[in-house]
Amino acid sequence: MPLSLKQRPMPVQIKSLGPRSPRPFQLEEFLASRTAAVNRALDQLLPAAAVKPATIHRAMRYSLFAGGKRIRPALCLAAAAACGGEEADALPLACAVECIHTYSLVHDDLPAMDNDDYRRGKLTSHKVFGEGIAVLAGDALLTQAFELAAQCAAWPRYSHQTIVLELARAAGSLQLIAGQVADLEGEGRRLTAGQLRYIHERKTSALLCCSVRLGGMSANCTPGQLQALTVFGYNVGLAFQVIDDILDVTQTSEQLGKTAGKDTKAQKATYPSIVGLEQSRRIAARLTQRAFNSLKVFRGKAVALEALAGFLLKRDR
């Protein structure tokens, strides 16, 4: 099914993973090509920086193109491939997820929240444009995500309503927002491992899980495939945040591209602070193994998802 967005055609070419390729899977090549495709699509889909009011469009683009790893879009595209779909069909949904992720970072960095000056090695939005514009830029990116989702194709098993509901639930007050609220209310308190898991499930895992589920939906995946992707996304999402907690206490700000040690300074509970560094590493490895196990249903067609899970476990920033 060709990609079709109303009034905004996207001539974006994505190489097929091709199960018959004689070469072993190249993760760096995969990430580079998919990042480039997502960036081209986002550039075409968002209002140009000069479009009035230019300030808001510059601010949206500043954060969206600040050098992110595009992990969530990559997972979305990889899930589509694992289910035998066309990655081009998943591209608008991959872009929608990235808009939601970026909005959450813009708001997360605000003085009223984490009060961070750097993100991805650059000054945060509110440091460049002021707090008011940063709030509005986040709002605009969140809204943009639903515009993209509403314009994507529908599939026999998954209607437009299903797609939009998937995004809304992941970003809403029971998931992403719930995690942020619990994170704020947990500052300076001694949290249990269960309470911290609640935060991570919602603040991080929910959107990662949504990414792979949307990728599967774009391939009209079977219920069994969707369940496998759900288990994969949930466990990879939790592992991702556990590793973030580890990196916050083991890496420098220069290595991370953002302020290191900010969780400790803000008296936030983290896995290392509750269970220790080595146990945190074991938890991340166990979660990643569960994610690997969930992919057996794809019979070797989920090589990109497997490689991404391994990459997230071993990353150093």
ABEGO torsion letter per residue (X at the ends): XBBBBBGBBBBBBBBBAGAABABBBBAAAAAAAAAAAAAAAAAAABBBAABOBAAAAAAAAAAAAAGBAGAAAAAAAAAAAAAGBBAAAAAAAAAAAAAAAAAAAAAAABAABAGBABBGGBBBAAAAAEAAAAAAAAAAAAAAAAAAAAABBBBAABBAAAAAAAAAAAABAABAAAAAAAAAAABGBBBBAAAAAAAAAAAAAAAAAAAAAAAAAAAGBBAAAAAAAAAAAAAAAAAAAAAAAAAAAABBAAAAGBBBGAAAAAGBBBAAAAAEAAAAAAAAAAAAAAAAAAAAAAGGAAAAAAAAAAAAAABAX
